[in-house]
Amino acid sequence: MSEVKLWDFHGGIHPPEHKALSNRTPIQPAPLPARLILPLGQHIGAPAQPIVAVGERVLKGQTIAAASGQVSAPLHAPTSGTVSFIGPQPYPHVSGMLAPAIVIDSDGLDAWAPLEPCADYRGLEPEVLLEKIRQAGISGLGGAGFPTAVKLAARPQGKIHTLIINGAECEPYITADDRLMRERAAELVAGIEILAWLIQPEQVLIGIEDNKPEAIAALQAALGERPFGLRVLPTKYPSGGEKQLVELLTGQQVPSGGLPTDVGMLCQNVGTCVAIHDAVLQGRPLVSRIVTLTGEALARPMNVEALLGTPVGELLAFAGLDEARMDRLIMGGPMMGFTLPSLEAPLIKTGNCLLAPTRSELPPPPPPLPCIRCGACADACPASLLPQQLHFFALGQEHEQLRAHNLFDCIECGACAYVCPSSLPLVQYYRAAKAEIRELEQKQHKAEHSRRRFELRQERLRKAEEQKEAERQARAEQAARAKALQTESAALPDRTAPLAAQPSLAAGLLEQQKKLRIEASMAQVALKKAEKQLAAHATPELEAQVAELRAAVEAAKKTLEAVTAAAPPAVPASNDAALKKAKIELAMKRTELKKAEKAGADDAELTRLREALAGAERALHAAEEASDKPAPQLIRTDKRPVDEKLRTLKTELAFARADLRKLERDEAADPPALESARTRLAEAERKLAEHQSE
């Protein structure tokens, strides 16, 4: 291998390595546990959503939780068995928190689900290959846990000119990548080839520290004549940091607040490359990983390939843990790891090491003393920050100053705390300050969102009030115009119009007609009385009175007939009462028929009820014809029996649409939540279409 130029980064330290404890034996398969705990959030981004139910049997490699957004990753069953619980379970975190998880009771068979390997991946479209990697649930195995498919698709293909493979493994004690490169160099190179074909970079660089001679030799043999550059780096912590490795291999610095992709580079861990090989060429999703078991409290420090979800206590017991000697349990290395409060926490995708040191091996730090401003932390910082200033700003909660001094460029490597003569827990201060700033930003975002919503609501109310006022003015103007027209019509009546068109004259004639009817009736009654008296007592006076009354009745009739002829025709009264009664009768007949059909009545009874319903419909038509209202369109629909599954699917589809519309109206909606709502809607539409096509 020819000499190539290497660069250096600012700062760095050389802590004791302690790698010989665990790198002298081959990788061992961990025992199959009886119970697996699989947290839904094993990666950066939105946690996966369960797609299995309690009591369901699953096979190894079967998807048990689907990605719930763009930045997410699915989860697969590490072994065959039965889902026994879905809910809060111990999570590998310093707080001892519980997190949503799926618990699988192993059946001991370790039976695989059908796999779909792809030997000729070059024949696939890049999008198809990327989706295959996505569905395998691969996230960065170097510790960060960012979903690999999202990282590969984050930038246009032509912008990435350098692919960097990270095999530095600079943290003390950890040797998982070292043993992986020694024993699976061929799979590693095949995984790099898949990435190179997918990204099409101009060059591929592999960085590895010079304290791994066996891994270097294995990689050189596996690379052969491939045009991949193997770069052996001087051992220095933290050369495995993404930005530090970019500077070591290329001499370029990633801008503050930026990512390697901003300068055309993409970094992937060696373990991630092997997982990509397994997913594409073998069809195996990510269900296990290499983890280092080390520390002087273990009788047999080693590296094991363990199933995800295995309780850490079982892994340590396999390595011969002496709990009496163990001072604490650390997940990760001594520099960037964290203390686990319980042995019940499970192994997750980002767990590369379990360190069980004795008290003498990693003694507790002495009490912190005041900062003496020696500057040793600034000399050691690989990000070229001013740790002592960040410390003071964090104590004073001066968040703007922390931002101005690039707090979020800190990679929390612990180099500053390692060299601090005052034993200040600097990284803890920085983590707390970052959490405070993120919380304040979230509150500010929520407050800004609430302010915008309030302003939009006020604007809507203002527009609604303006519209109401405009409508009131329009009604007032219309009423004024109508009144003016009425005044003009009264002043200039239309003499050619029929009598019925002149309201005041027609009303007078009708009133006169009413009076004449009364007078005619009274004259008729008086005539009848006089005729009765004349029949009983025939006298000349009564005969004269009867004659006068008959003349009066005839005159009243003639006058009434004349007024009746001049009056407008009366509008016939609407037969609303009969129409209403017919409608009620029709509704009752329909109800009786429906009840009889549901009760399973015999054919004779149903025939009688149908005839009664037809009669009610005819009666309604007759009432409508006698009324001034149009006859209704009566259309009978024969209902099919209720399909409960169809009703459930339609209800689910309606809820999915409502949730999506609600999120789309929310300006601050989380993109992963939007994507999850769209996925749910598409799935509901698919299920409904499948059911209707059956």
TARAGI-V645266 format. One record per residue. N is the residue number from 0. OMEGA is omega in radians with two decimals (none if undefined). NEAR is the number of other ideal C-beta (glycine too) atoms within 12 Angstrom. Layout:
N;OMEGA;NEAR
N;OMEGA;NEAR
This chain:
0;-3.08;16
1;3.11;8
2;3.11;7
3;-3.11;19
4;3.03;13
5;3.11;24
6;3.13;21
7;3.06;19
8;-3.10;37
9;3.02;24
10;-3.07;32
11;-3.13;36
12;3.14;30
13;3.11;21
14;3.06;27
15;-2.99;21
16;-3.14;29
17;-3.12;27
18;-3.10;32
19;3.12;17
20;-2.95;32
21;-3.02;40
22;-3.07;34
23;-3.14;18
24;3.13;22
25;3.09;20
26;-3.13;31
27;3.02;23
28;3.12;19
29;3.12;33
30;3.10;21
31;-3.11;28
32;3.10;33
33;-3.06;21
34;-3.14;31
35;3.10;43
36;-3.03;43
37;3.08;49
38;-3.11;38
39;3.12;38
40;3.14;36
41;-3.03;45
42;3.01;39
43;3.13;23
44;-3.09;32
45;3.10;30
46;3.12;33
47;-3.14;38
48;-3.11;30
49;3.05;29
50;3.06;25
51;-3.12;31
52;3.09;15
53;-3.10;18
54;-3.12;15
55;3.09;22
56;-3.11;24
57;3.08;39
58;3.13;29
59;-3.13;33
60;3.13;35
61;3.10;34
62;3.14;29
63;3.08;42
64;-3.08;36
65;3.06;28
66;-3.04;36
67;3.13;33
68;-3.13;31
69;3.11;24
70;-3.12;30
71;-3.14;36
72;3.11;46
73;-3.13;44
74;-3.07;47
75;3.12;45
76;3.14;42
77;3.10;44
78;3.11;38
79;-3.12;29
80;-3.07;34
81;3.07;27
82;-3.06;32
83;-3.09;26
84;3.00;23
85;-3.10;27
86;-3.07;18
87;3.11;16
88;3.11;32
89;-3.10;31
90;3.14;34
91;-3.12;46
92;-3.07;24
93;-3.10;20
94;-3.05;16
95;-3.08;19
96;2.98;19
97;-3.12;21
98;3.11;25
99;-3.08;27
100;3.03;38
101;-3.14;45
102;-3.14;36
103;3.01;45
104;-3.07;26
105;3.05;31
106;3.11;22
107;-3.10;16
108;-3.11;15
109;-3.06;25
110;-3.10;20
111;2.90;23
112;3.11;23
113;-3.13;12
114;-3.14;23
115;3.11;21
116;-3.14;20
117;-3.10;26
118;-3.10;15
119;-3.11;12
120;3.14;30
121;3.09;18
122;3.14;12
123;2.98;20
124;3.14;13
125;-3.14;23
126;3.13;15
127;3.13;19
128;3.12;29
129;3.11;31
130;3.10;22
131;3.09;34
132;3.14;43
133;-3.09;33
134;3.09;32
135;3.08;41
136;-3.07;45
137;2.96;48
138;-3.04;45
139;-3.09;36
140;3.12;43
141;3.11;44
142;-3.09;42
143;3.09;31
144;3.10;34
145;-3.12;33
146;-3.01;42
147;-3.11;46
148;3.10;40
149;3.13;31
150;-3.13;40
151;-3.08;39
152;-3.01;26
153;-3.09;22
154;3.06;21
155;-3.04;15
156;-3.06;21
157;-3.05;11
158;-3.13;21
159;3.14;32
160;-3.12;24
161;3.03;34
162;-3.10;41
163;3.10;49
164;-3.02;47
165;3.04;44
166;-3.05;49
167;-3.12;45
168;-3.00;48
169;-3.07;47
170;3.08;42
171;3.08;40
172;-2.98;43
173;-3.13;49
174;-3.10;44
175;3.14;46
176;3.11;48
177;-3.13;46
178;3.11;40
179;-3.14;44
180;3.11;47
181;-2.95;34
182;-3.06;28
183;-3.12;31
184;-3.12;38
185;3.10;24
186;3.11;32
187;-3.13;43
188;3.11;35
189;3.08;29
190;3.09;43
191;3.12;41
192;3.10;30
193;3.12;41
194;-3.13;44
195;3.11;33
196;-3.10;26
197;-3.04;36
198;-3.09;39
199;3.12;21
200;3.08;32
201;3.13;19
202;3.08;25
203;-3.12;36
204;3.11;39
205;-3.14;47
206;-3.13;48
207;-3.11;47
208;-3.05;39
209;3.08;23
210;3.14;32
211;-3.06;38
212;-3.14;18
213;3.11;24
214;3.11;36
215;-3.13;28
216;3.14;18
217;3.13;28
218;3.11;39
219;3.14;25
220;-3.11;20
221;-3.12;31
222;-3.13;27
223;-3.11;14
224;-3.13;9
225;-3.06;22
226;3.10;18
227;-3.11;34
228;3.08;30
229;-3.08;37
230;3.12;36
231;-3.02;30
232;3.01;37
233;-3.11;21
234;3.09;28
235;3.12;32
236;0.04;38
237;3.14;45
238;3.10;41
239;3.05;46
240;-3.02;42
241;-3.11;41
242;3.14;37
243;3.13;40
244;3.08;45
245;-3.13;37
246;3.12;34
247;-3.02;39
248;-3.03;39
249;-3.08;31
250;3.14;19
251;3.09;24
252;3.07;25
253;-3.10;31
254;3.10;16
255;-3.12;19
256;-3.10;15
257;3.13;19
258;3.09;24
259;3.13;34
260;3.10;32
261;3.10;21
262;3.04;25
263;-3.12;27
264;3.14;38
265;-3.12;45
266;3.05;46
267;3.12;49
268;-3.11;46
269;3.10;47
270;3.08;47
271;3.13;49
272;3.11;49
273;3.10;44
274;3.09;44
275;3.06;48
276;-3.12;37
277;-3.08;36
278;-3.04;42
279;-3.02;42
280;3.14;30
281;-3.14;27
282;-3.07;23
283;3.04;32
284;-3.13;39
285;3.13;45
286;-3.14;42
287;3.08;38
288;3.06;43
289;-3.14;49
290;3.12;48
291;3.02;48
292;-2.99;48
293;-3.09;51
294;-3.08;42
295;3.07;26
296;3.11;32
297;3.11;33
298;-3.08;21
299;3.06;25
300;-3.05;38
301;2.94;34
302;-3.14;43
303;2.93;40
304;-3.02;34
305;3.07;41
306;3.03;41
307;-3.12;48
308;3.12;49
309;3.08;42
310;-3.06;36
311;3.12;41
312;3.12;28
313;3.10;30
314;-3.14;46
315;3.09;41
316;3.09;26
317;3.12;30
318;3.07;36
319;-3.11;21
320;2.99;30
321;-3.04;19
322;3.13;19
323;-3.13;10
324;-3.07;21
325;3.12;33
326;3.12;23
327;3.11;28
328;-3.09;39
329;2.97;38
330;-3.00;40
331;-3.14;36
332;-3.12;40
333;-3.09;34
334;-3.05;39
335;-3.13;35
336;-3.14;35
337;-3.08;31
338;3.06;26
339;-3.14;35
340;-3.04;21
341;3.05;24
342;-3.12;26
343;-3.13;26
344;-3.09;37
345;2.99;43
346;3.11;46
347;-3.02;46
348;-3.09;48
349;-3.09;39
350;-3.09;46
351;-3.09;46
352;2.95;53
353;-3.06;52
354;3.14;45
355;-3.08;44
356;2.97;34
357;-3.11;22
358;3.13;16
359;-3.12;13
360;3.07;26
361;-3.10;29
362;3.11;13
363;-3.12;16
364;3.09;20
365;3.12;12
366;-3.13;10
367;3.11;20
368;3.12;14
369;3.11;16
370;3.13;28
371;3.12;15
372;3.13;18
373;3.13;19
374;-3.13;19
375;-3.13;24
376;3.12;40
377;3.11;27
378;-3.07;22
379;-3.02;35
380;-3.14;41
381;3.13;41
382;3.12;36
383;3.08;27
384;3.07;34
385;-3.02;30
386;-3.11;46
387;3.08;33
388;3.09;29
389;3.12;40
390;-3.13;37
391;3.12;23
392;3.12;28
393;3.10;33
394;-3.13;24
395;-3.12;16
396;3.10;18
397;-2.98;20
398;3.13;25
399;3.09;14
400;3.10;21
401;3.09;34
402;-3.12;24
403;3.12;18
404;2.97;29
405;3.12;25
406;-3.04;37
407;2.95;25
408;3.12;33
409;-3.14;40
410;3.09;37
411;-3.12;36
412;3.13;44
413;-3.13;39
414;-3.12;40
415;3.13;44
416;-3.12;36
417;-3.07;34
418;-3.04;29
419;3.13;35
420;3.13;22
421;3.12;24
422;3.11;22
423;3.08;34
424;-2.99;26
425;-3.08;41
426;3.12;33
427;3.08;26
428;-3.10;33
429;3.13;39
430;3.14;25
431;3.13;23
432;3.10;34
433;-3.14;26
434;3.12;22
435;-3.12;24
436;3.13;25
437;3.14;19
438;3.11;16
439;3.11;19
440;3.10;17
441;3.11;16
442;3.12;14
443;3.11;16
444;3.12;17
445;3.13;17
446;3.11;15
447;3.11;16
448;3.12;19
449;3.12;17
450;3.14;16
451;3.13;17
452;3.13;18
453;3.13;14
454;3.10;15
455;3.11;17
456;3.11;14
457;3.12;14
458;3.10;14
459;3.14;14
460;3.13;14
461;3.14;14
462;3.12;14
463;3.12;14
464;3.09;14
465;3.12;14
466;3.10;14
467;3.14;14
468;3.11;14
469;3.11;14
470;3.10;14
471;3.11;14
472;3.13;14
473;3.11;14
474;3.13;14
475;3.12;14
476;3.13;14
477;3.11;14
478;3.12;14
479;3.12;14
480;3.13;14
481;3.12;14
482;3.12;14
483;3.11;14
484;3.14;14
485;3.12;15
486;3.12;12
487;-3.14;13
488;3.12;17
489;-3.13;14
490;-3.10;10
491;-3.12;11
492;3.13;16
493;-3.05;15
494;-3.14;10
495;-3.11;8
496;3.10;15
497;-3.10;15
498;-3.11;23
499;-3.12;18
500;3.13;15
501;-2.95;20
502;-3.04;19
503;3.14;15
504;3.13;21
505;3.13;23
506;3.12;16
507;3.12;18
508;3.14;26
509;3.12;24
510;3.11;16
511;3.11;21
512;-3.14;27
513;3.14;19
514;-3.14;18
515;3.09;26
516;-3.13;22
517;-3.13;16
518;3.13;22
519;3.12;27
520;-3.14;18
521;3.11;18
522;3.13;26
523;3.11;22
524;3.14;18
525;3.11;22
526;-3.13;27
527;3.12;18
528;-3.13;18
529;3.12;27
530;3.10;22
531;3.14;15
532;3.12;19
533;3.12;22
534;-3.14;14
535;-3.09;11
536;-3.11;15
537;3.13;12
538;3.14;14
539;-3.13;11
540;-3.14;14
541;3.12;21
542;3.12;18
543;3.13;14
544;3.13;21
545;3.13;26
546;3.12;18
547;-3.12;18
548;3.12;28
549;3.10;22
550;3.13;16
551;3.12;23
552;-3.14;26
553;3.13;18
554;3.13;18
555;3.13;28
556;-3.12;22
557;3.12;16
558;3.13;22
559;3.13;27
560;3.13;17
561;3.14;16
562;3.12;26
563;3.12;21
564;-3.12;14
565;-3.09;22
566;3.09;25
567;3.14;22
568;-3.14;15
569;3.10;13
570;-3.11;10
571;-3.13;10
572;3.14;12
573;-3.12;15
574;-3.05;19
575;-3.11;17
576;3.12;14
577;3.13;21
578;3.13;27
579;3.12;18
580;3.13;20
581;3.12;31
582;3.12;26
583;3.14;18
584;3.12;24
585;3.13;30
586;3.12;18
587;3.14;20
588;3.10;27
589;3.13;26
590;3.12;18
591;-3.13;24
592;3.14;29
593;3.13;19
594;-3.13;16
595;3.12;23
596;3.12;21
597;-3.11;14
598;3.13;13
599;-3.14;10
600;-3.12;18
601;-3.06;12
602;-3.11;12
603;3.14;11
604;3.13;18
605;3.12;21
606;3.13;15
607;-3.11;18
608;3.11;26
609;3.09;24
610;3.10;17
611;3.10;23
612;3.12;28
613;3.10;20
614;3.11;18
615;3.10;28
616;3.11;28
617;3.12;20
618;3.11;26
619;3.10;33
620;-3.14;23
621;3.12;20
622;3.11;28
623;3.13;26
624;3.11;18
625;-3.11;21
626;3.09;24
627;3.13;15
628;3.13;19
629;3.12;10
630;3.14;20
631;3.05;17
632;-3.11;10
633;3.13;19
634;3.14;7
635;3.12;14
636;3.08;7
637;-3.08;9
638;3.06;12
639;3.07;7
640;-3.10;10
641;3.08;11
642;-3.06;15
643;-3.14;11
644;3.11;16
645;3.12;21
646;3.12;15
647;-3.14;17
648;3.12;24
649;3.10;22
650;3.11;17
651;3.12;23
652;-3.14;26
653;3.10;19
654;3.14;18
655;3.11;27
656;-3.12;22
657;3.12;18
658;-3.13;24
659;3.13;27
660;3.12;17
661;3.12;15
662;-3.14;25
663;3.09;19
664;-3.12;15
665;-3.09;21
666;-3.11;18
667;-3.12;21
668;3.13;21
669;3.13;22
670;3.08;21
671;3.11;27
672;3.08;27
673;-3.14;26
674;3.11;27
675;3.12;30
676;3.11;30
677;3.11;25
678;3.13;27
679;3.13;29
680;3.14;26
681;3.13;18
682;3.11;22
683;3.11;27
684;3.14;22
685;-3.12;18
686;3.13;23
687;3.13;26
688;3.12;16
689;-3.12;14
690;-3.12;20
691;3.13;15
692;-3.12;9
693;none;11
